[in-house]
Amino acid sequence: MSEKQHPIVALKQPQRPQRSRSPRNNLLLSLKKNDLELDFYSSIDPELMDKLLEKVLS
């Protein structure tokens, strides 16, 4: 190498920011009644789930 040329040296590897993983939406309840099928997942509001279940099961 001549005096004005310098070797290329990597100083640091670029780091990717850590992605925060959203919680899984787990199945809580799967219900079948006559021709109606309902699946309730963990993201549902508990009050809404209670109201729906009351209407469907009564």
PyMOL commands that place a pseudoatom at each C-alpha (Angstrom):
pseudoatom trace, name=CA, resn=MET, resi=1, chain=A, elem=C, hetatm=0, pos=[0.000, 0.000, 0.000]
pseudoatom trace, name=CA, resn=SER, resi=2, chain=A, elem=C, hetatm=0, pos=[1.145, 3.455, -0.667]
pseudoatom trace, name=CA, resn=GLU, resi=3, chain=A, elem=C, hetatm=0, pos=[1.395, 6.094, 2.067]
pseudoatom trace, name=CA, resn=LYS, resi=4, chain=A, elem=C, hetatm=0, pos=[-1.973, 7.753, 1.285]
pseudoatom trace, name=CA, resn=GLN, resi=5, chain=A, elem=C, hetatm=0, pos=[-4.014, 4.562, 1.220]
pseudoatom trace, name=CA, resn=HIS, resi=6, chain=A, elem=C, hetatm=0, pos=[-5.479, 3.200, 4.425]
pseudoatom trace, name=CA, resn=PRO, resi=7, chain=A, elem=C, hetatm=0, pos=[-7.098, -0.156, 5.052]
pseudoatom trace, name=CA, resn=ILE, resi=8, chain=A, elem=C, hetatm=0, pos=[-10.865, -0.177, 5.547]
pseudoatom trace, name=CA, resn=VAL, resi=9, chain=A, elem=C, hetatm=0, pos=[-11.693, -1.280, 9.060]
pseudoatom trace, name=CA, resn=ALA, resi=10, chain=A, elem=C, hetatm=0, pos=[-15.212, -1.653, 10.462]
pseudoatom trace, name=CA, resn=LEU, resi=11, chain=A, elem=C, hetatm=0, pos=[-15.468, 0.204, 13.759]
pseudoatom trace, name=CA, resn=LYS, resi=12, chain=A, elem=C, hetatm=0, pos=[-18.746, -1.254, 15.038]
pseudoatom trace, name=CA, resn=GLN, resi=13, chain=A, elem=C, hetatm=0, pos=[-21.565, -3.313, 13.692]
pseudoatom trace, name=CA, resn=PRO, resi=14, chain=A, elem=C, hetatm=0, pos=[-24.765, -1.253, 13.525]
pseudoatom trace, name=CA, resn=GLN, resi=15, chain=A, elem=C, hetatm=0, pos=[-27.216, -2.517, 16.116]
pseudoatom trace, name=CA, resn=ARG, resi=16, chain=A, elem=C, hetatm=0, pos=[-30.872, -2.826, 15.342]
pseudoatom trace, name=CA, resn=PRO, resi=17, chain=A, elem=C, hetatm=0, pos=[-33.230, -1.583, 18.024]
pseudoatom trace, name=CA, resn=GLN, resi=18, chain=A, elem=C, hetatm=0, pos=[-34.907, -4.332, 20.027]
pseudoatom trace, name=CA, resn=ARG, resi=19, chain=A, elem=C, hetatm=0, pos=[-38.515, -4.767, 19.010]
pseudoatom trace, name=CA, resn=SER, resi=20, chain=A, elem=C, hetatm=0, pos=[-40.936, -5.140, 21.833]
pseudoatom trace, name=CA, resn=ARG, resi=21, chain=A, elem=C, hetatm=0, pos=[-43.191, -8.051, 21.100]
pseudoatom trace, name=CA, resn=SER, resi=22, chain=A, elem=C, hetatm=0, pos=[-46.872, -7.528, 21.624]
pseudoatom trace, name=CA, resn=PRO, resi=23, chain=A, elem=C, hetatm=0, pos=[-48.543, -10.076, 23.878]
pseudoatom trace, name=CA, resn=ARG, resi=24, chain=A, elem=C, hetatm=0, pos=[-50.291, -12.927, 22.171]
pseudoatom trace, name=CA, resn=ASN, resi=25, chain=A, elem=C, hetatm=0, pos=[-54.019, -12.833, 21.756]
pseudoatom trace, name=CA, resn=ASN, resi=26, chain=A, elem=C, hetatm=0, pos=[-54.857, -16.185, 23.356]
pseudoatom trace, name=CA, resn=LEU, resi=27, chain=A, elem=C, hetatm=0, pos=[-58.118, -18.010, 22.830]
pseudoatom trace, name=CA, resn=LEU, resi=28, chain=A, elem=C, hetatm=0, pos=[-60.147, -17.952, 26.053]
pseudoatom trace, name=CA, resn=LEU, resi=29, chain=A, elem=C, hetatm=0, pos=[-63.369, -19.624, 25.023]
pseudoatom trace, name=CA, resn=SER, resi=30, chain=A, elem=C, hetatm=0, pos=[-64.789, -21.270, 21.937]
pseudoatom trace, name=CA, resn=LEU, resi=31, chain=A, elem=C, hetatm=0, pos=[-68.546, -21.714, 22.054]
pseudoatom trace, name=CA, resn=LYS, resi=32, chain=A, elem=C, hetatm=0, pos=[-70.969, -23.410, 19.644]
pseudoatom trace, name=CA, resn=LYS, resi=33, chain=A, elem=C, hetatm=0, pos=[-74.703, -23.198, 20.085]
pseudoatom trace, name=CA, resn=ASN, resi=34, chain=A, elem=C, hetatm=0, pos=[-76.996, -24.268, 17.249]
pseudoatom trace, name=CA, resn=ASP, resi=35, chain=A, elem=C, hetatm=0, pos=[-75.712, -22.431, 14.160]
pseudoatom trace, name=CA, resn=LEU, resi=36, chain=A, elem=C, hetatm=0, pos=[-73.766, -19.838, 16.138]
pseudoatom trace, name=CA, resn=GLU, resi=37, chain=A, elem=C, hetatm=0, pos=[-70.041, -20.110, 16.769]
pseudoatom trace, name=CA, resn=LEU, resi=38, chain=A, elem=C, hetatm=0, pos=[-68.236, -17.674, 19.059]
pseudoatom trace, name=CA, resn=ASP, resi=39, chain=A, elem=C, hetatm=0, pos=[-64.542, -17.429, 19.835]
pseudoatom trace, name=CA, resn=PHE, resi=40, chain=A, elem=C, hetatm=0, pos=[-63.430, -15.156, 22.666]
pseudoatom trace, name=CA, resn=TYR, resi=41, chain=A, elem=C, hetatm=0, pos=[-59.823, -14.029, 22.804]
pseudoatom trace, name=CA, resn=SER, resi=42, chain=A, elem=C, hetatm=0, pos=[-57.853, -12.524, 25.675]
pseudoatom trace, name=CA, resn=SER, resi=43, chain=A, elem=C, hetatm=0, pos=[-58.058, -9.016, 24.208]
pseudoatom trace, name=CA, resn=ILE, resi=44, chain=A, elem=C, hetatm=0, pos=[-61.840, -8.818, 24.689]
pseudoatom trace, name=CA, resn=ASP, resi=45, chain=A, elem=C, hetatm=0, pos=[-63.240, -6.549, 27.359]
pseudoatom trace, name=CA, resn=PRO, resi=46, chain=A, elem=C, hetatm=0, pos=[-64.568, -8.794, 30.172]
pseudoatom trace, name=CA, resn=GLU, resi=47, chain=A, elem=C, hetatm=0, pos=[-67.776, -6.785, 30.498]
pseudoatom trace, name=CA, resn=LEU, resi=48, chain=A, elem=C, hetatm=0, pos=[-68.507, -7.163, 26.796]
pseudoatom trace, name=CA, resn=MET, resi=49, chain=A, elem=C, hetatm=0, pos=[-67.853, -10.882, 26.978]
pseudoatom trace, name=CA, resn=ASP, resi=50, chain=A, elem=C, hetatm=0, pos=[-70.276, -11.210, 29.929]
pseudoatom trace, name=CA, resn=LYS, resi=51, chain=A, elem=C, hetatm=0, pos=[-73.005, -9.320, 28.074]
pseudoatom trace, name=CA, resn=LEU, resi=52, chain=A, elem=C, hetatm=0, pos=[-72.584, -11.447, 24.962]
pseudoatom trace, name=CA, resn=LEU, resi=53, chain=A, elem=C, hetatm=0, pos=[-72.616, -14.675, 26.913]
pseudoatom trace, name=CA, resn=GLU, resi=54, chain=A, elem=C, hetatm=0, pos=[-75.753, -13.664, 28.789]
pseudoatom trace, name=CA, resn=LYS, resi=55, chain=A, elem=C, hetatm=0, pos=[-77.579, -12.993, 25.515]
pseudoatom trace, name=CA, resn=VAL, resi=56, chain=A, elem=C, hetatm=0, pos=[-76.374, -16.132, 23.772]
pseudoatom trace, name=CA, resn=LEU, resi=57, chain=A, elem=C, hetatm=0, pos=[-76.883, -18.566, 26.638]
pseudoatom trace, name=CA, resn=SER, resi=58, chain=A, elem=C, hetatm=0, pos=[-80.288, -17.322, 27.771]
for i in range(1, 58): cmd.bond("trace and resi %d" % i, "trace and resi %d" % (i + 1))
show_as sticks, trace
zoom trace
